[in-house]
């Protein structure tokens, strides 16, 4: 493949991508970028309020920008319009919306 093609832009029609299920009820995603060799991923995530994403480790940096609702973890809450990032190798669990008691 020529370098010009390798360096070409990749346009993604996000609205046309189907939501994909995860093993966790109420959590779906749309893959925007996936590099399997490195583990790098950019995903659009949708979590129903109160759903839990169990403890997991990030191979690469995790970046989250919340469009609506909130994402809660033991370290705090990221609300709509806010951004949080975690370094590669970090571990955490997270909830969509308020953390259940």
N, CA, C and O atoms as a GROMACS GRO file, in nm:
protein
  404
    1UNK      N    1   0.085  -0.117   0.000
    1UNK     CA    2   0.000   0.000   0.000
    1UNK      C    3   0.089   0.124   0.000
    1UNK      O    4   0.191   0.126   0.069
    2UNK      N    5   0.053   0.224  -0.075
    2UNK     CA    6   0.137   0.344  -0.082
    2UNK      C    7   0.121   0.428   0.044
    2UNK      O    8   0.021   0.418   0.115
    3UNK      N    9   0.222   0.509   0.072
    3UNK     CA   10   0.218   0.593   0.191
    3UNK      C   11   0.102   0.691   0.184
    3UNK      O   12   0.041   0.722   0.286
    4UNK      N   13   0.069   0.742   0.064
    4UNK     CA   14  -0.043   0.836   0.050
    4UNK      C   15  -0.174   0.773   0.097
    4UNK      O   16  -0.254   0.839   0.163
    5UNK      N   17  -0.195   0.646   0.064
    5UNK     CA   18  -0.316   0.577   0.109
    5UNK      C   19  -0.309   0.552   0.260
    5UNK      O   20  -0.408   0.571   0.330
    6UNK      N   21  -0.192   0.511   0.311
    6UNK     CA   22  -0.177   0.488   0.455
    6UNK      C   23  -0.206   0.614   0.536
    6UNK      O   24  -0.258   0.606   0.648
    7UNK      N   25  -0.174   0.730   0.480
    7UNK     CA   26  -0.192   0.856   0.552
    7UNK      C   27  -0.324   0.925   0.519
    7UNK      O   28  -0.348   1.037   0.564
    8UNK      N   29  -0.409   0.860   0.442
    8UNK     CA   30  -0.538   0.919   0.406
    8UNK      C   31  -0.632   0.921   0.526
    8UNK      O   32  -0.621   0.838   0.616
    9UNK      N   33  -0.722   1.016   0.526
    9UNK     CA   34  -0.823   1.027   0.633
    9UNK      C   35  -0.922   0.912   0.624
    9UNK      O   36  -0.950   0.861   0.516
   10UNK      N   37  -0.973   0.873   0.739
   10UNK     CA   38  -1.080   0.773   0.745
   10UNK      C   39  -1.203   0.842   0.802
   10UNK      O   40  -1.204   0.881   0.918
   11UNK      N   41  -1.304   0.858   0.721
   11UNK     CA   42  -1.428   0.923   0.765
   11UNK      C   43  -1.525   0.817   0.815
   11UNK      O   44  -1.545   0.715   0.750
   12UNK      N   45  -1.585   0.841   0.931
   12UNK     CA   46  -1.675   0.745   0.994
   12UNK      C   47  -1.813   0.809   1.006
   12UNK      O   48  -1.828   0.914   1.069
   13UNK      N   49  -1.914   0.746   0.948
   13UNK     CA   50  -2.052   0.793   0.959
   13UNK      C   51  -2.111   0.730   1.086
   13UNK      O   52  -2.173   0.624   1.080
   14UNK      N   53  -2.090   0.796   1.197
   14UNK     CA   54  -2.125   0.740   1.328
   14UNK      C   55  -2.273   0.709   1.339
   14UNK      O   56  -2.311   0.607   1.397
   15UNK      N   57  -2.358   0.793   1.284
   15UNK     CA   58  -2.502   0.771   1.292
   15UNK      C   59  -2.544   0.640   1.226
   15UNK      O   60  -2.642   0.578   1.267
   16UNK      N   61  -2.471   0.596   1.125
   16UNK     CA   62  -2.505   0.473   1.053
   16UNK      C   63  -2.445   0.348   1.116
   16UNK      O   64  -2.484   0.237   1.080
   17UNK      N   65  -2.352   0.363   1.209
   17UNK     CA   66  -2.294   0.247   1.276
   17UNK      C   67  -2.396   0.186   1.371
   17UNK      O   68  -2.463   0.259   1.444
   18UNK      N   69  -2.411   0.055   1.372
   18UNK     CA   70  -2.504  -0.007   1.467
   18UNK      C   71  -2.444  -0.010   1.608
   18UNK      O   72  -2.323  -0.022   1.624
   19UNK      N   73  -2.529   0.000   1.707
   19UNK     CA   74  -2.484  -0.020   1.845
   19UNK      C   75  -2.455  -0.167   1.863
   19UNK      O   76  -2.533  -0.252   1.819
   20UNK      N   77  -2.343  -0.199   1.926
   20UNK     CA   78  -2.304  -0.337   1.952
   20UNK      C   79  -2.319  -0.368   2.100
   20UNK      O   80  -2.286  -0.286   2.186
   21UNK      N   81  -2.367  -0.486   2.129
   21UNK     CA   82  -2.386  -0.529   2.268
   21UNK      C   83  -2.251  -0.562   2.331
   21UNK      O   84  -2.156  -0.597   2.262
   22UNK      N   85  -2.245  -0.549   2.461
   22UNK     CA   86  -2.130  -0.594   2.540
   22UNK      C   87  -2.179  -0.709   2.628
   22UNK      O   88  -2.299  -0.736   2.631
   23UNK      N   89  -2.091  -0.777   2.699
   23UNK     CA   90  -2.136  -0.881   2.792
   23UNK      C   91  -2.214  -0.825   2.911
   23UNK      O   92  -2.267  -0.901   2.992
   24UNK      N   93  -2.221  -0.692   2.923
   24UNK     CA   94  -2.282  -0.627   3.038
   24UNK      C   95  -2.415  -0.562   2.999
   24UNK      O   96  -2.418  -0.474   2.913
   25UNK      N   97  -2.523  -0.606   3.061
   25UNK     CA   98  -2.657  -0.555   3.030
   25UNK      C   99  -2.660  -0.402   3.043
   25UNK      O  100  -2.611  -0.346   3.140
   26UNK      N  101  -2.720  -0.337   2.942
   26UNK     CA  102  -2.737  -0.192   2.946
   26UNK      C  103  -2.617  -0.114   2.897
   26UNK      O  104  -2.617   0.009   2.903
   27UNK      N  105  -2.512  -0.183   2.848
   27UNK     CA  106  -2.392  -0.114   2.799
   27UNK      C  107  -2.369  -0.155   2.654
   27UNK      O  108  -2.355  -0.273   2.623
   28UNK      N  109  -2.366  -0.055   2.565
   28UNK     CA  110  -2.345  -0.077   2.423
   28UNK      C  111  -2.236   0.016   2.372
   28UNK      O  112  -2.200   0.113   2.439
   29UNK      N  113  -2.184  -0.013   2.253
   29UNK     CA  114  -2.079   0.072   2.198
   29UNK      C  115  -2.083   0.074   2.045
   29UNK      O  116  -2.140  -0.015   1.982
   30UNK      N  117  -2.021   0.177   1.989
   30UNK     CA  118  -1.995   0.188   1.846
   30UNK      C  119  -1.844   0.204   1.831
   30UNK      O  120  -1.788   0.301   1.884
   31UNK      N  121  -1.777   0.113   1.761
   31UNK     CA  122  -1.632   0.126   1.744
   31UNK      C  123  -1.599   0.233   1.639
   31UNK      O  124  -1.640   0.221   1.523
   32UNK      N  125  -1.526   0.336   1.680
   32UNK     CA  126  -1.486   0.442   1.588
   32UNK      C  127  -1.348   0.414   1.532
   32UNK      O  128  -1.321   0.441   1.415
   33UNK      N  129  -1.259   0.359   1.615
   33UNK     CA  130  -1.124   0.322   1.574
   33UNK      C  131  -1.080   0.204   1.659
   33UNK      O  132  -1.091   0.208   1.782
   34UNK      N  133  -1.030   0.098   1.595
   34UNK     CA  134  -0.980  -0.019   1.668
   34UNK      C  135  -0.849  -0.062   1.604
   34UNK      O  136  -0.845  -0.095   1.485
   35UNK      N  137  -0.741  -0.060   1.683
   35UNK     CA  138  -0.611  -0.113   1.641
   35UNK      C  139  -0.581  -0.233   1.729
   35UNK      O  140  -0.530  -0.219   1.840
   36UNK      N  141  -0.613  -0.350   1.679
   36UNK     CA  142  -0.600  -0.472   1.759
   36UNK      C  143  -0.457  -0.498   1.805
   36UNK      O  144  -0.436  -0.545   1.917
   37UNK      N  145  -0.359  -0.469   1.722
   37UNK     CA  146  -0.219  -0.497   1.757
   37UNK      C  147  -0.175  -0.421   1.881
   37UNK      O  148  -0.104  -0.476   1.966
   38UNK      N  149  -0.216  -0.295   1.893
   38UNK     CA  150  -0.173  -0.212   2.006
   38UNK      C  151  -0.274  -0.208   2.120
   38UNK      O  152  -0.239  -0.174   2.233
   39UNK      N  153  -0.400  -0.243   2.091
   39UNK     CA  154  -0.504  -0.231   2.192
   39UNK      C  155  -0.569  -0.094   2.194
   39UNK      O  156  -0.657  -0.067   2.276
   40UNK      N  157  -0.527  -0.006   2.104
   40UNK     CA  158  -0.583   0.129   2.096
   40UNK      C  159  -0.725   0.122   2.042
   40UNK      O  160  -0.750   0.060   1.939
   41UNK      N  161  -0.819   0.187   2.112
   41UNK     CA  162  -0.958   0.190   2.070
   41UNK      C  163  -1.018   0.326   2.099
   41UNK      O  164  -0.986   0.390   2.199
   42UNK      N  165  -1.105   0.370   2.010
   42UNK     CA  166  -1.190   0.485   2.035
   42UNK      C  167  -1.333   0.435   2.017
   42UNK      O  168  -1.371   0.391   1.908
   43UNK      N  169  -1.411   0.442   2.123
   43UNK     CA  170  -1.547   0.388   2.122
   43UNK      C  171  -1.645   0.495   2.164
   43UNK      O  172  -1.616   0.578   2.250
   44UNK      N  173  -1.763   0.493   2.104
   44UNK     CA  174  -1.875   0.570   2.154
   44UNK      C  175  -1.953   0.473   2.241
   44UNK      O  176  -2.002   0.372   2.193
   45UNK      N  177  -1.964   0.505   2.370
   45UNK     CA  178  -2.028   0.415   2.465
   45UNK      C  179  -2.164   0.470   2.506
   45UNK      O  180  -2.185   0.591   2.513
   46UNK      N  181  -2.255   0.378   2.533
   46UNK     CA  182  -2.387   0.415   2.585
   46UNK      C  183  -2.414   0.324   2.703
   46UNK      O  184  -2.416   0.202   2.690
   47UNK      N  185  -2.434   0.387   2.819
   47UNK     CA  186  -2.462   0.311   2.942
   47UNK      C  187  -2.594   0.357   3.000
   47UNK      O  188  -2.614   0.476   3.024
   48UNK      N  189  -2.684   0.263   3.022
   48UNK     CA  190  -2.811   0.297   3.087
   48UNK      C  191  -2.783   0.339   3.231
   48UNK      O  192  -2.690   0.288   3.293
   49UNK      N  193  -2.863   0.431   3.285
   49UNK     CA  194  -2.842   0.474   3.423
   49UNK      C  195  -2.841   0.354   3.519
   49UNK      O  196  -2.927   0.267   3.511
   50UNK      N  197  -2.743   0.352   3.608
   50UNK     CA  198  -2.732   0.247   3.708
   50UNK      C  199  -2.658   0.122   3.663
   50UNK      O  200  -2.633   0.034   3.744
   51UNK      N  201  -2.622   0.113   3.534
   51UNK     CA  202  -2.547  -0.004   3.488
   51UNK      C  203  -2.404   0.002   3.539
   51UNK      O  204  -2.349   0.110   3.561
   52UNK      N  205  -2.345  -0.116   3.557
   52UNK     CA  206  -2.208  -0.123   3.611
   52UNK      C  207  -2.115  -0.188   3.511
   52UNK      O  208  -2.145  -0.293   3.454
   53UNK      N  209  -2.001  -0.124   3.491
   53UNK     CA  210  -1.891  -0.183   3.415
   53UNK      C  211  -1.793  -0.234   3.519
   53UNK      O  212  -1.734  -0.154   3.592
   54UNK      N  213  -1.774  -0.368   3.529
   54UNK     CA  214  -1.690  -0.423   3.635
   54UNK      C  215  -1.544  -0.377   3.624
   54UNK      O  216  -1.501  -0.320   3.524
   55UNK      N  217  -1.471  -0.404   3.729
   55UNK     CA  218  -1.328  -0.370   3.735
   55UNK      C  219  -1.257  -0.419   3.609
   55UNK      O  220  -1.271  -0.534   3.569
   56UNK      N  221  -1.180  -0.329   3.548
   56UNK     CA  222  -1.108  -0.362   3.426
   56UNK      C  223  -0.982  -0.277   3.416
   56UNK      O  224  -0.972  -0.172   3.479
   57UNK      N  225  -0.887  -0.324   3.336
   57UNK     CA  226  -0.760  -0.253   3.316
   57UNK      C  227  -0.755  -0.197   3.175
   57UNK      O  228  -0.801  -0.261   3.081
   58UNK      N  229  -0.698  -0.078   3.162
   58UNK     CA  230  -0.682  -0.016   3.031
   58UNK      C  231  -0.540  -0.037   2.981
   58UNK      O  232  -0.443   0.002   3.046
   59UNK      N  233  -0.528  -0.100   2.863
   59UNK     CA  234  -0.398  -0.125   2.802
   59UNK      C  235  -0.336   0.007   2.756
   59UNK      O  236  -0.216   0.029   2.770
   60UNK      N  237  -0.419   0.093   2.700
   60UNK     CA  238  -0.377   0.226   2.656
   60UNK      C  239  -0.446   0.330   2.744
   60UNK      O  240  -0.523   0.295   2.832
   61UNK      N  241  -0.417   0.456   2.719
   61UNK     CA  242  -0.482   0.564   2.791
   61UNK      C  243  -0.634   0.554   2.769
   61UNK      O  244  -0.679   0.520   2.660
   62UNK      N  245  -0.710   0.585   2.873
   62UNK     CA  246  -0.856   0.592   2.860
   62UNK      C  247  -0.895   0.738   2.863
   62UNK      O  248  -0.853   0.813   2.951
   63UNK      N  249  -0.976   0.778   2.767
   63UNK     CA  250  -1.027   0.914   2.761
   63UNK      C  251  -1.179   0.908   2.752
   63UNK      O  252  -1.234   0.836   2.670
   64UNK      N  253  -1.246   0.984   2.836
   64UNK     CA  254  -1.392   0.985   2.838
   64UNK      C  255  -1.443   1.129   2.835
   64UNK      O  256  -1.406   1.211   2.919
   65UNK      N  257  -1.527   1.157   2.737
   65UNK     CA  258  -1.600   1.284   2.731
   65UNK      C  259  -1.747   1.247   2.739
   65UNK      O  260  -1.797   1.174   2.653
   66UNK      N  261  -1.817   1.296   2.840
   66UNK     CA  262  -1.956   1.259   2.864
   66UNK      C  263  -2.048   1.354   2.787
   66UNK      O  264  -2.043   1.476   2.806
   67UNK      N  265  -2.133   1.296   2.701
   67UNK     CA  266  -2.228   1.375   2.623
   67UNK      C  267  -2.355   1.406   2.702
   67UNK      O  268  -2.406   1.518   2.698
   68UNK      N  269  -2.405   1.305   2.774
   68UNK     CA  270  -2.523   1.326   2.859
   68UNK      C  271  -2.518   1.228   2.975
   68UNK      O  272  -2.453   1.124   2.965
   69UNK      N  273  -2.584   1.262   3.083
   69UNK     CA  274  -2.579   1.179   3.203
   69UNK      C  275  -2.446   1.196   3.274
   69UNK      O  276  -2.391   1.305   3.277
   70UNK      N  277  -2.395   1.088   3.331
   70UNK     CA  278  -2.266   1.094   3.398
   70UNK      C  279  -2.203   0.956   3.404
   70UNK      O  280  -2.270   0.854   3.386
   71UNK      N  281  -2.073   0.954   3.430
   71UNK     CA  282  -1.996   0.832   3.450
   71UNK      C  283  -1.933   0.844   3.588
   71UNK      O  284  -1.862   0.940   3.616
   72UNK      N  285  -1.961   0.747   3.673
   72UNK     CA  286  -1.915   0.750   3.812
   72UNK      C  287  -1.817   0.637   3.836
   72UNK      O  288  -1.840   0.524   3.792
   73UNK      N  289  -1.707   0.667   3.906
   73UNK     CA  290  -1.611   0.565   3.947
   73UNK      C  291  -1.573   0.594   4.092
   73UNK      O  292  -1.612   0.698   4.146
   74UNK      N  293  -1.497   0.506   4.156
   74UNK     CA  294  -1.459   0.531   4.296
   74UNK      C  295  -1.382   0.662   4.316
   74UNK      O  296  -1.377   0.714   4.428
   75UNK      N  297  -1.322   0.717   4.210
   75UNK     CA  298  -1.246   0.842   4.224
   75UNK      C  299  -1.327   0.968   4.200
   75UNK      O  300  -1.280   1.078   4.229
   76UNK      N  301  -1.449   0.954   4.148
   76UNK     CA  302  -1.530   1.072   4.125
   76UNK      C  303  -1.635   1.053   4.019
   76UNK      O  304  -1.663   0.941   3.975
   77UNK      N  305  -1.694   1.165   3.976
   77UNK     CA  306  -1.802   1.164   3.878
   77UNK      C  307  -1.769   1.259   3.764
   77UNK      O  308  -1.728   1.373   3.786
   78UNK      N  309  -1.787   1.212   3.641
   78UNK     CA  310  -1.768   1.294   3.522
   78UNK      C  311  -1.906   1.320   3.464
   78UNK      O  312  -1.975   1.227   3.421
   79UNK      N  313  -1.948   1.446   3.464
   79UNK     CA  314  -2.083   1.483   3.420
   79UNK      C  315  -2.084   1.529   3.275
   79UNK      O  316  -1.978   1.551   3.215
   80UNK      N  317  -2.203   1.544   3.220
   80UNK     CA  318  -2.220   1.590   3.083
   80UNK      C  319  -2.139   1.717   3.059
   80UNK      O  320  -2.146   1.812   3.137
   81UNK      N  321  -2.061   1.717   2.950
   81UNK     CA  322  -1.977   1.831   2.917
   81UNK      C  323  -1.841   1.827   2.983
   81UNK      O  324  -1.759   1.917   2.963
   82UNK      N  325  -1.814   1.723   3.062
   82UNK     CA  326  -1.684   1.711   3.129
   82UNK      C  327  -1.604   1.597   3.068
   82UNK      O  328  -1.657   1.512   2.997
   83UNK      N  329  -1.474   1.597   3.098
   83UNK     CA  330  -1.378   1.503   3.040
   83UNK      C  331  -1.291   1.448   3.152
   83UNK      O  332  -1.252   1.520   3.244
   84UNK      N  333  -1.262   1.320   3.144
   84UNK     CA  334  -1.169   1.256   3.239
   84UNK      C  335  -1.079   1.163   3.160
   84UNK      O  336  -1.122   1.102   3.061
   85UNK      N  337  -0.953   1.150   3.203
   85UNK     CA  338  -0.864   1.053   3.138
   85UNK      C  339  -0.786   0.980   3.244
   85UNK      O  340  -0.762   1.030   3.354
   86UNK      N  341  -0.746   0.858   3.208
   86UNK     CA  342  -0.669   0.773   3.298
   86UNK      C  343  -0.549   0.719   3.221
   86UNK      O  344  -0.561   0.690   3.102
   87UNK      N  345  -0.435   0.706   3.286
   87UNK     CA  346  -0.316   0.656   3.216
   87UNK      C  347  -0.327   0.506   3.184
   87UNK      O  348  -0.404   0.433   3.246
   88UNK      N  349  -0.249   0.464   3.086
   88UNK     CA  350  -0.241   0.322   3.051
   88UNK      C  351  -0.205   0.242   3.175
   88UNK      O  352  -0.124   0.286   3.256
   89UNK      N  353  -0.266   0.125   3.190
   89UNK     CA  354  -0.240   0.040   3.306
   89UNK      C  355  -0.331   0.066   3.424
   89UNK      O  356  -0.326  -0.007   3.523
   90UNK      N  357  -0.415   0.170   3.416
   90UNK     CA  358  -0.505   0.200   3.528
   90UNK      C  359  -0.619   0.099   3.534
   90UNK      O  360  -0.657   0.040   3.433
   91UNK      N  361  -0.671   0.080   3.653
   91UNK     CA  362  -0.784  -0.010   3.677
   91UNK      C  363  -0.894   0.067   3.746
   91UNK      O  364  -0.869   0.156   3.828
   92UNK      N  365  -1.019   0.031   3.714
   92UNK     CA  366  -1.133   0.090   3.783
   92UNK      C  367  -1.260   0.018   3.742
   92UNK      O  368  -1.263  -0.058   3.645
   93UNK      N  369  -1.365   0.043   3.818
   93UNK     CA  370  -1.499   0.004   3.778
   93UNK      C  371  -1.577   0.133   3.759
   93UNK      O  372  -1.535   0.238   3.808
   94UNK      N  373  -1.689   0.127   3.690
   94UNK     CA  374  -1.763   0.250   3.661
   94UNK      C  375  -1.912   0.220   3.652
   94UNK      O  376  -1.954   0.108   3.624
   95UNK      N  377  -1.991   0.324   3.675
   95UNK     CA  378  -2.136   0.314   3.669
   95UNK      C  379  -2.190   0.424   3.578
   95UNK      O  380  -2.135   0.534   3.574
   96UNK      N  381  -2.296   0.392   3.507
   96UNK     CA  382  -2.367   0.493   3.431
   96UNK      C  383  -2.462   0.566   3.524
   96UNK      O  384  -2.552   0.503   3.580
   97UNK      N  385  -2.445   0.695   3.543
   97UNK     CA  386  -2.527   0.769   3.638
   97UNK      C  387  -2.482   0.746   3.779
   97UNK      O  388  -2.365   0.721   3.804
   98UNK      N  389  -2.574   0.754   3.871
   98UNK     CA  390  -2.541   0.744   4.013
   98UNK      C  391  -2.491   0.604   4.049
   98UNK      O  392  -2.540   0.504   3.998
   99UNK      N  393  -2.393   0.600   4.137
   99UNK     CA  394  -2.340   0.473   4.188
   99UNK      C  395  -2.444   0.411   4.282
   99UNK      O  396  -2.488   0.475   4.376
  100UNK      N  397  -2.482   0.284   4.256
  100UNK     CA  398  -2.579   0.219   4.344
  100UNK      C  399  -2.520   0.196   4.483
  100UNK      O  400  -2.399   0.182   4.499
  101UNK      N  401  -2.605   0.191   4.582
  101UNK     CA  402  -2.560   0.170   4.720
  101UNK      C  403  -2.560   0.023   4.755
  101UNK      O  404  -2.525  -0.014   4.868
   0.00000   0.00000   0.00000
